[in-house]
Amino acid sequence: MQETASSLRRRLELAAELRREYHDVIEGRVVEPRFPEWCERRGWSQFLLGLGDEQVALIEQVGLPHAVEKLRAVPEELAWLCGRVRSLIEQVPLAPLLSSEPLETCHVAQRKRPQIRALVELCRRELPRPRRVVDVGAGLGHVTRALADALGVEAFGVELLASRASRAQALSGGRASFVVADASSGLPVEPGDLVVGLHACGGLGDTLLTQAAAANAHVALVSCCLQKVAGEVRPALSRQGRALGVECSRRTLGLSNVSSADAGETMVRIIQSRAVRHALRRALEARGLDVPAGEETRGVHRRQFRRGLATALGLALGHRGLPPATAAEVAHFEQLGRQEYGVIRRASLPRSALGRLLELLVALDRAVFLEERGHRTALLALVASQVTPRNLTLLACAGGS
Ligand SMILES: C[S@@+](CC[C@H](N)C(=O)[O-])C[C@H]1O[C@@H](n2cnc3c(N)ncnc32)[C@H](O)[C@@H]1O
C-alpha cells in the first residue's frame, strides 16, 4: 500500500487530459470500411493501411501501445499517444504472487484460480484483519470461501441470483453464508469489514465502493464490464473526477471491455466473429433492410457468430421472416466481408489503444474517491493480462486503521 494520494490524483489528471485530447477518436467507432476523419486528419491512414495481417494480429493481441516499438514508420503523433497510454498502464504494478499456498479449487474454473489466490493473498498481506468479509456479487462464492478460510473470519456473500446463492451455500459447507439481495438496495456493511468484489461488473463496483466508504470498511475490488451501468452515463465518483469531467457514457465505456490484450485464442475468435457480423450487416442491407451497426445481431446469439456467416445469416433472415440465403449469396458476402473488415480492423487500432485508458480513468476515479474519504488506496494489476485482461484492482484500507 505504497501509493501516495498525489500520485493517484496526478494520474487521474493525466488520464482525463488524454481522454479529452482524443475524444474524437474514442467516440469515433469505425463501422464502415474507410478511414474516418479523425484518422485522415492526423495522417495515420496510410500507415495503418500498410500493416500486414500478421502485424495487425499482433497489435490486436498485445495492444498498439505495446506493439508500437516493433513497427516501422509509425506516425509521430500516434507513437507519442501510444507512449502516453503505455506510461499510464505501466504505473500500475503487477501484484506480486506472494505465496503458492494451495487453494481449495473444487468447482473453480482453471482461469479463476490464480485470480482468487492473488486476491486472497493481497487481502491477507496488505490489509488489516477485518471483522468480517462481505463478498458483493459473490456468484458461486469461491472468493467468499477462500477468504473465510484464509482470514479465519465470518464471511458472507451477497448475490442477486437465487440459483447462484443457493449453489454457493451448498458448496460452502457452512464456512460462509449467502444472501439473495440486490446490492444497490443497501449492503449490511459495518466499520472494519472487508468489502470484496471479484469482477463486480460496472455499476455494482461503484455501489460497493460508495457503501464501503460510507461505512469506513476496507475494500478489495477487481473491476470488469464497466459499461454495465444502470443509466446512460457513469457519473464520476470522486470530487476531482467531477471537476475534471470524467463521466463516461455507457457506449464509450464499452470500448474498455474489448480492447486490451486478451488471451490469444480469445482474441482470434473475437476478430472472426466481428468479421462475420460485418458480412452479415452487408448481406442484410443487400436484402433492402436498413441495418445500423449493432442491429445485425438481432436474432443471432453472440456465440453463433463463431459458426460462420452461413449460420448467422440463416438465423438473422429467419428472425426477420425473410427467405433463406443461397450458397452464392453466402460466398459473395463472405468475401466482401473479409475485404471490408480488413480496412475496419486497421482503422480501429488507434481507438482500441484507448480502451485501457478508459478502464484506468474509471479505476483512478474510484481510487481518488476512496482517498478523498480517508482510505489509503493502491491500484494494482491482480494477475498478468494473459490470465484475464480485467485485472485492475483497488485495495483500500479504511481511515484510522
Ligand atoms: C462476473 S460475476 C462474478 C462472480 C464472482 N465474484 C466470481 O468472481 O466468481 C458477477 C456477479 O454479480 C452478481 N450481481 C450483479 N448485480 C448484482 C447486484 N446488484 N447485487 C448483487 N449481486 C449482483 C451477478 O449475478 C454475478 O453472479
The ligand as an SDF file (V2000), in Angstrom:
LIG
                    3D

 27 29  0  0  0  0  0  0  0  0999 V2000
  -18.9980  -11.5570  -13.0550 C   0  0  0  0  0  0  0  0  0  0  0  0
  -19.8740  -12.3310  -11.7960 S   0  0  0  0  0  0  0  0  0  0  0  0
  -18.6190  -12.5730  -10.5780 C   0  0  0  0  0  0  0  0  0  0  0  0
  -18.9410  -13.6580   -9.5910 C   0  0  0  0  0  0  0  0  0  0  0  0
  -17.8650  -13.9240   -8.5220 C   0  0  0  0  0  0  0  0  0  0  0  0
  -17.4980  -12.7390   -7.7940 N   0  0  0  0  0  0  0  0  0  0  0  0
  -16.6460  -14.5560   -9.1530 C   0  0  0  0  0  0  0  0  0  0  0  0
  -15.6690  -13.8720   -9.4040 O   0  0  0  0  0  0  0  0  0  0  0  0
  -16.6950  -15.7540   -9.4340 O   0  0  0  0  0  0  0  0  0  0  0  0
  -20.8480  -11.0230  -11.1000 C   0  0  0  0  0  0  0  0  0  0  0  0
  -21.9000  -11.4970  -10.1280 C   0  0  0  0  0  0  0  0  0  0  0  0
  -22.5520  -10.3660   -9.5630 O   0  0  0  0  0  0  0  0  0  0  0  0
  -23.9350  -10.6490   -9.4230 C   0  0  0  0  0  0  0  0  0  0  0  0
  -24.6490   -9.3590   -9.3800 N   0  0  0  0  0  0  0  0  0  0  0  0
  -24.8500   -8.4930  -10.4070 C   0  0  0  0  0  0  0  0  0  0  0  0
  -25.5280   -7.4220   -9.9800 N   0  0  0  0  0  0  0  0  0  0  0  0
  -25.7450   -7.5850   -8.6410 C   0  0  0  0  0  0  0  0  0  0  0  0
  -26.4000   -6.8020   -7.6490 C   0  0  0  0  0  0  0  0  0  0  0  0
  -26.9540   -5.6310   -7.9570 N   0  0  0  0  0  0  0  0  0  0  0  0
  -26.4420   -7.2690   -6.4000 N   0  0  0  0  0  0  0  0  0  0  0  0
  -25.8690   -8.4700   -6.0810 C   0  0  0  0  0  0  0  0  0  0  0  0
  -25.2480   -9.2540   -6.9880 N   0  0  0  0  0  0  0  0  0  0  0  0
  -25.1710   -8.8120   -8.2670 C   0  0  0  0  0  0  0  0  0  0  0  0
  -24.2350  -11.4720  -10.6570 C   0  0  0  0  0  0  0  0  0  0  0  0
  -25.4240  -12.2160  -10.5250 O   0  0  0  0  0  0  0  0  0  0  0  0
  -22.9830  -12.3360  -10.7650 C   0  0  0  0  0  0  0  0  0  0  0  0
  -23.1210  -13.5450  -10.0530 O   0  0  0  0  0  0  0  0  0  0  0  0
  1  2  1  0
  2  3  1  0
  2 10  1  0
  3  4  1  0
  4  5  1  0
  5  6  1  0
  5  7  1  0
  7  8  2  0
  7  9  1  0
 10 11  1  0
 11 12  1  0
 11 26  1  0
 12 13  1  0
 13 14  1  0
 13 24  1  0
 14 15  1  0
 14 23  1  0
 15 16  2  0
 16 17  1  0
 17 18  1  0
 17 23  2  0
 18 19  1  0
 18 20  2  0
 20 21  1  0
 21 22  2  0
 22 23  1  0
 24 25  1  0
 24 26  1  0
 26 27  1  0
M  CHG  2   2   1   9  -1
M  END
$$$$
